[in-house]
């Protein structure tokens, strides 16, 4: 990063950013990509370009766009949500087709959005055929599809299906470099060349124009080139963590739900003690977030957590359960 070749990315003149965008677009099988500071900005640019003000986005209610990004989509962009509950976040093609039928939803839907892997579904992976069928149902009615692929790298690593195959049914796709790939900053939005050129203007409007961004783009480029192959290690450690916590009194999780690197755990009988549990885990050196339903927390495995780290986390959670839950 310190040695990165840099320029003014706001004018498209940063060579490291341009290289990152080209290699990302190639990975996703798209014509062009746009480097953005965050995945939220990438999703919101896609929405701003493809959904008219006042129209709705069809998506699962636990989607990142509908939870973390909700105020940006509704208050800032003036778009609305039309929710269809999926299986651990994965939309059903028949249900989507019914919602898109004229008069079937009551909303004017401008975009169908899918998330792969689905964060709120504990890292659930979309089967490729299901993702393709949802996209086909949308395109048959002239409605574009956006793929929130913040963790698309994980879906590919878990299934062996290329990121380009997963991205192909979508008109636009966002991917993060700061999740499983370990880069300190950044995401990318990909699509047609005309779409991305228009997106550059929206990025500027959102305050995302950057100067010597090659410094941070170099970290993203390193992750893209070197850290995708190792994601299977994170998945194995997530399963190890889930299996151990399933045997911990006071905690509830089904290890069979863990397909990638997201582990969502529930306090079995005392959801009201979640804050105390998280504080106890923090005191033991392990950080987790409240996430999902009341009494649930989320742990994620990543390249900075090795096998010893997983054992440390298991020990910390068990001590926290014994201390706070009285188990």
SEZA-240510 format. One record per residue (C-alpha): residue number from 1; x, y, z. Coordinates in steps of 0.25 Angstrom, whole numbers, padded with zeros to 4 digits. Layout:
BEGIN
+-----+-------+-------+-------+
| pos |    c1 |    c2 |    c3 |
+-----+-------+-------+-------+
| NUM |     X |     Y |     Z |
...
+-----+-------+-------+-------+
//
This chain:
BEGIN
+-----+-------+-------+-------+
| pos |    c1 |    c2 |    c3 |
+-----+-------+-------+-------+
|   1 |  0000 |  0000 |  0000 |
|   2 |  0011 |  0010 |  0004 |
|   3 |  0018 |  0007 | -0010 |
|   4 |  0005 |  0009 | -0018 |
|   5 |  0005 |  0016 | -0031 |
|   6 | -0006 |  0027 | -0029 |
|   7 | -0013 |  0038 | -0036 |
|   8 | -0026 |  0046 | -0035 |
|   9 | -0037 |  0035 | -0035 |
|  10 | -0048 |  0046 | -0036 |
|  11 | -0043 |  0049 | -0050 |
|  12 | -0041 |  0034 | -0053 |
|  13 | -0026 |  0036 | -0052 |
|  14 | -0022 |  0027 | -0041 |
|  15 | -0015 |  0015 | -0048 |
|  16 | -0016 |  0005 | -0036 |
|  17 | -0031 |  0008 | -0035 |
|  18 | -0033 |  0006 | -0050 |
|  19 | -0025 | -0008 | -0049 |
|  20 | -0034 | -0012 | -0037 |
|  21 | -0047 | -0008 | -0044 |
|  22 | -0042 | -0016 | -0057 |
|  23 | -0038 | -0028 | -0049 |
|  24 | -0051 | -0028 | -0041 |
|  25 | -0060 | -0026 | -0053 |
|  26 | -0053 | -0038 | -0060 |
|  27 | -0055 | -0047 | -0047 |
|  28 | -0070 | -0043 | -0048 |
|  29 | -0071 | -0045 | -0063 |
|  30 | -0076 | -0030 | -0064 |
|  31 | -0071 | -0020 | -0074 |
|  32 | -0067 | -0010 | -0063 |
|  33 | -0066 | -0007 | -0048 |
|  34 | -0066 |  0005 | -0039 |
|  35 | -0057 |  0006 | -0026 |
|  36 | -0065 |  0011 | -0015 |
|  37 | -0062 |  0014 |  0000 |
|  38 | -0073 |  0004 |  0005 |
|  39 | -0082 | -0007 |  0002 |
|  40 | -0094 |  0002 |  0006 |
|  41 | -0090 |  0013 | -0004 |
|  42 | -0089 |  0002 | -0015 |
|  43 | -0103 | -0003 | -0012 |
|  44 | -0108 |  0011 | -0011 |
|  45 | -0102 |  0015 | -0024 |
|  46 | -0109 |  0003 | -0031 |
|  47 | -0122 |  0007 | -0025 |
|  48 | -0121 |  0022 | -0029 |
|  49 | -0118 |  0018 | -0043 |
|  50 | -0129 |  0007 | -0045 |
|  51 | -0141 |  0011 | -0036 |
|  52 | -0149 |  0023 | -0038 |
|  53 | -0152 |  0031 | -0026 |
|  54 | -0165 |  0026 | -0019 |
|  55 | -0163 |  0012 | -0025 |
|  56 | -0160 |  0000 | -0017 |
|  57 | -0149 | -0010 | -0016 |
|  58 | -0154 | -0025 | -0014 |
|  59 | -0145 | -0032 | -0004 |
|  60 | -0144 | -0040 |  0008 |
|  61 | -0147 | -0032 |  0021 |
|  62 | -0134 | -0037 |  0027 |
|  63 | -0125 | -0032 |  0016 |
|  64 | -0114 | -0022 |  0019 |
|  65 | -0120 | -0012 |  0009 |
|  66 | -0133 | -0012 |  0018 |
|  67 | -0127 | -0012 |  0031 |
|  68 | -0113 | -0005 |  0032 |
|  69 | -0116 |  0003 |  0020 |
|  70 | -0131 |  0006 |  0022 |
|  71 | -0130 |  0021 |  0025 |
|  72 | -0121 |  0024 |  0013 |
|  73 | -0131 |  0017 |  0004 |
|  74 | -0144 |  0023 |  0009 |
|  75 | -0140 |  0036 |  0015 |
|  76 | -0129 |  0040 |  0006 |
|  77 | -0132 |  0033 | -0007 |
|  78 | -0147 |  0033 | -0006 |
|  79 | -0149 |  0019 | -0010 |
|  80 | -0158 |  0009 | -0002 |
|  81 | -0157 | -0006 |  0002 |
|  82 | -0166 | -0018 | -0002 |
|  83 | -0163 | -0029 |  0007 |
|  84 | -0164 | -0044 |  0003 |
|  85 | -0158 | -0053 |  0014 |
|  86 | -0149 | -0064 |  0008 |
|  87 | -0143 | -0076 |  0014 |
|  88 | -0131 | -0071 |  0022 |
|  89 | -0132 | -0059 |  0013 |
|  90 | -0132 | -0066 |  0000 |
|  91 | -0144 | -0062 | -0008 |
|  92 | -0154 | -0072 | -0014 |
|  93 | -0155 | -0070 | -0030 |
|  94 | -0170 | -0074 | -0030 |
|  95 | -0173 | -0064 | -0018 |
|  96 | -0165 | -0053 | -0026 |
|  97 | -0172 | -0056 | -0039 |
|  98 | -0186 | -0054 | -0031 |
|  99 | -0181 | -0041 | -0025 |
| 100 | -0177 | -0036 | -0038 |
| 101 | -0190 | -0039 | -0045 |
| 102 | -0198 | -0027 | -0049 |
| 103 | -0206 | -0023 | -0037 |
| 104 | -0200 | -0035 | -0029 |
| 105 | -0193 | -0026 | -0019 |
| 106 | -0199 | -0013 | -0018 |
| 107 | -0186 | -0006 | -0020 |
| 108 | -0179 | -0001 | -0032 |
| 109 | -0166 | -0010 | -0032 |
| 110 | -0154 | -0004 | -0039 |
| 111 | -0143 | -0014 | -0034 |
| 112 | -0142 | -0028 | -0028 |
| 113 | -0130 | -0029 | -0019 |
| 114 | -0123 | -0042 | -0014 |
| 115 | -0112 | -0044 | -0004 |
| 116 | -0102 | -0055 | -0006 |
| 117 | -0097 | -0060 |  0004 |
| 118 | -0108 | -0055 |  0013 |
| 119 | -0103 | -0048 |  0025 |
| 120 | -0116 | -0049 |  0033 |
| 121 | -0118 | -0064 |  0029 |
| 122 | -0104 | -0067 |  0036 |
| 123 | -0097 | -0067 |  0023 |
| 124 | -0107 | -0075 |  0015 |
| 125 | -0102 | -0078 |  0001 |
| 126 | -0112 | -0076 | -0011 |
| 127 | -0113 | -0088 | -0020 |
| 128 | -0109 | -0084 | -0033 |
| 129 | -0122 | -0089 | -0040 |
| 130 | -0130 | -0082 | -0030 |
| 131 | -0123 | -0069 | -0032 |
| 132 | -0124 | -0070 | -0047 |
| 133 | -0139 | -0073 | -0046 |
| 134 | -0142 | -0061 | -0037 |
| 135 | -0134 | -0052 | -0047 |
| 136 | -0142 | -0059 | -0059 |
| 137 | -0155 | -0056 | -0052 |
| 138 | -0151 | -0041 | -0050 |
| 139 | -0146 | -0039 | -0064 |
| 140 | -0158 | -0045 | -0070 |
| 141 | -0166 | -0033 | -0065 |
| 142 | -0155 | -0023 | -0069 |
| 143 | -0150 | -0021 | -0055 |
| 144 | -0135 | -0021 | -0052 |
| 145 | -0128 | -0029 | -0042 |
| 146 | -0117 | -0025 | -0032 |
| 147 | -0108 | -0034 | -0025 |
| 148 | -0102 | -0030 | -0012 |
| 149 | -0090 | -0039 | -0012 |
| 150 | -0083 | -0033 |  0000 |
| 151 | -0079 | -0048 |  0003 |
| 152 | -0080 | -0053 | -0011 |
| 153 | -0065 | -0058 | -0010 |
| 154 | -0070 | -0067 |  0001 |
| 155 | -0082 | -0073 | -0007 |
| 156 | -0072 | -0076 | -0018 |
| 157 | -0062 | -0083 | -0008 |
| 158 | -0073 | -0091 | -0002 |
| 159 | -0079 | -0096 | -0015 |
| 160 | -0068 | -0096 | -0025 |
| 161 | -0077 | -0087 | -0034 |
| 162 | -0069 | -0076 | -0040 |
| 163 | -0073 | -0061 | -0036 |
| 164 | -0075 | -0058 | -0050 |
| 165 | -0086 | -0069 | -0051 |
| 166 | -0093 | -0064 | -0038 |
| 167 | -0092 | -0050 | -0044 |
| 168 | -0097 | -0053 | -0058 |
| 169 | -0112 | -0052 | -0055 |
| 170 | -0111 | -0039 | -0048 |
| 171 | -0111 | -0025 | -0055 |
| 172 | -0102 | -0020 | -0044 |
| 173 | -0094 | -0026 | -0033 |
| 174 | -0087 | -0021 | -0021 |
| 175 | -0075 | -0028 | -0015 |
| 176 | -0067 | -0024 | -0002 |
| 177 | -0052 | -0025 | -0001 |
| 178 | -0052 | -0022 |  0014 |
| 179 | -0060 | -0034 |  0018 |
| 180 | -0054 | -0048 |  0016 |
| 181 | -0043 | -0042 |  0007 |
| 182 | -0037 | -0034 |  0019 |
| 183 | -0035 | -0021 |  0012 |
| 184 | -0035 | -0009 |  0021 |
| 185 | -0045 | -0001 |  0012 |
| 186 | -0054 | -0002 |  0000 |
| 187 | -0064 | -0009 | -0008 |
| 188 | -0067 | -0009 | -0023 |
| 189 | -0080 | -0008 | -0032 |
| 190 | -0080 | -0015 | -0045 |
| 191 | -0089 | -0015 | -0057 |
| 192 | -0089 | -0010 | -0072 |
| 193 | -0079 |  0001 | -0076 |
| 194 | -0090 |  0011 | -0077 |
| 195 | -0096 |  0008 | -0064 |
| 196 | -0083 |  0010 | -0057 |
| 197 | -0080 |  0023 | -0064 |
| 198 | -0093 |  0028 | -0059 |
| 199 | -0090 |  0022 | -0045 |
| 200 | -0077 |  0031 | -0044 |
| 201 | -0086 |  0043 | -0044 |
| 202 | -0095 |  0037 | -0033 |
| 203 | -0082 |  0034 | -0025 |
| 204 | -0078 |  0048 | -0026 |
| 205 | -0092 |  0053 | -0021 |
| 206 | -0091 |  0043 | -0009 |
| 207 | -0077 |  0049 | -0006 |
| 208 | -0069 |  0037 | -0010 |
| 209 | -0060 |  0044 | -0020 |
| 210 | -0046 |  0041 | -0015 |
| 211 | -0032 |  0046 | -0019 |
| 212 | -0020 |  0037 | -0016 |
| 213 | -0029 |  0025 | -0014 |
| 214 | -0018 |  0016 | -0019 |
| 215 | -0012 |  0015 | -0005 |
| 216 | -0025 |  0007 |  0000 |
| 217 | -0028 |  0001 | -0014 |
| 218 | -0015 | -0006 | -0013 |
| 219 | -0020 | -0013 | -0001 |
| 220 | -0032 | -0017 | -0008 |
| 221 | -0024 | -0022 | -0020 |
| 222 | -0015 | -0031 | -0011 |
| 223 | -0028 | -0037 | -0004 |
| 224 | -0034 | -0040 | -0018 |
| 225 | -0022 | -0046 | -0023 |
| 226 | -0017 | -0054 | -0011 |
| 227 | -0028 | -0056 | -0001 |
| 228 | -0040 | -0063 | -0008 |
| 229 | -0034 | -0077 | -0008 |
| 230 | -0032 | -0077 |  0007 |
| 231 | -0047 | -0074 |  0010 |
| 232 | -0050 | -0089 |  0012 |
| 233 | -0041 | -0088 |  0025 |
| 234 | -0051 | -0078 |  0030 |
| 235 | -0063 | -0087 |  0027 |
| 236 | -0056 | -0099 |  0034 |
| 237 | -0053 | -0090 |  0047 |
| 238 | -0068 | -0085 |  0047 |
| 239 | -0073 | -0099 |  0047 |
| 240 | -0064 | -0103 |  0058 |
| 241 | -0068 | -0091 |  0066 |
| 242 | -0083 | -0094 |  0063 |
| 243 | -0081 | -0109 |  0067 |
| 244 | -0075 | -0105 |  0080 |
| 245 | -0085 | -0094 |  0084 |
| 246 | -0097 | -0104 |  0081 |
| 247 | -0091 | -0113 |  0092 |
| 248 | -0090 | -0101 |  0101 |
| 249 | -0102 | -0100 |  0112 |
| 250 | -0110 | -0087 |  0110 |
| 251 | -0106 | -0085 |  0096 |
| 252 | -0114 | -0090 |  0083 |
| 253 | -0109 | -0092 |  0069 |
| 254 | -0111 | -0102 |  0058 |
| 255 | -0097 | -0105 |  0052 |
| 256 | -0104 | -0110 |  0040 |
| 257 | -0108 | -0096 |  0037 |
| 258 | -0093 | -0091 |  0036 |
| 259 | -0089 | -0091 |  0021 |
| 260 | -0079 | -0080 |  0021 |
| 261 | -0073 | -0071 |  0032 |
| 262 | -0085 | -0064 |  0039 |
| 263 | -0089 | -0071 |  0052 |
| 264 | -0102 | -0066 |  0059 |
| 265 | -0104 | -0071 |  0073 |
| 266 | -0116 | -0069 |  0082 |
| 267 | -0117 | -0069 |  0097 |
| 268 | -0126 | -0081 |  0099 |
| 269 | -0134 | -0077 |  0112 |
| 270 | -0129 | -0063 |  0116 |
| 271 | -0130 | -0053 |  0104 |
| 272 | -0130 | -0041 |  0113 |
| 273 | -0116 | -0044 |  0118 |
| 274 | -0110 | -0042 |  0104 |
| 275 | -0103 | -0029 |  0107 |
| 276 | -0097 | -0035 |  0120 |
| 277 | -0092 | -0048 |  0112 |
| 278 | -0086 | -0039 |  0101 |
| 279 | -0079 | -0031 |  0112 |
| 280 | -0074 | -0044 |  0119 |
| 281 | -0068 | -0049 |  0105 |
| 282 | -0062 | -0035 |  0103 |
| 283 | -0055 | -0036 |  0116 |
| 284 | -0049 | -0049 |  0112 |
| 285 | -0044 | -0043 |  0099 |
| 286 | -0055 | -0047 |  0089 |
| 287 | -0063 | -0037 |  0082 |
| 288 | -0077 | -0040 |  0076 |
| 289 | -0089 | -0032 |  0072 |
| 290 | -0104 | -0033 |  0076 |
| 291 | -0110 | -0037 |  0063 |
| 292 | -0124 | -0043 |  0058 |
| 293 | -0135 | -0046 |  0068 |
| 294 | -0134 | -0042 |  0083 |
| 295 | -0124 | -0050 |  0090 |
| 296 | -0116 | -0053 |  0078 |
| 297 | -0101 | -0050 |  0075 |
| 298 | -0093 | -0051 |  0062 |
| 299 | -0078 | -0056 |  0061 |
| 300 | -0070 | -0056 |  0048 |
| 301 | -0058 | -0063 |  0045 |
| 302 | -0047 | -0056 |  0036 |
| 303 | -0033 | -0057 |  0033 |
| 304 | -0028 | -0051 |  0046 |
| 305 | -0034 | -0063 |  0054 |
| 306 | -0026 | -0075 |  0054 |
| 307 | -0029 | -0089 |  0060 |
| 308 | -0024 | -0084 |  0074 |
| 309 | -0033 | -0072 |  0072 |
| 310 | -0045 | -0081 |  0070 |
| 311 | -0041 | -0089 |  0083 |
| 312 | -0040 | -0076 |  0091 |
| 313 | -0053 | -0071 |  0086 |
| 314 | -0060 | -0084 |  0090 |
| 315 | -0054 | -0083 |  0104 |
| 316 | -0058 | -0069 |  0105 |
| 317 | -0073 | -0072 |  0101 |
| 318 | -0073 | -0084 |  0111 |
| 319 | -0068 | -0075 |  0122 |
| 320 | -0078 | -0064 |  0119 |
| 321 | -0089 | -0074 |  0118 |
| 322 | -0086 | -0080 |  0132 |
| 323 | -0084 | -0066 |  0138 |
| 324 | -0096 | -0059 |  0132 |
| 325 | -0106 | -0070 |  0129 |
| 326 | -0103 | -0078 |  0141 |
| 327 | -0101 | -0090 |  0132 |
+-----+-------+-------+-------+
//
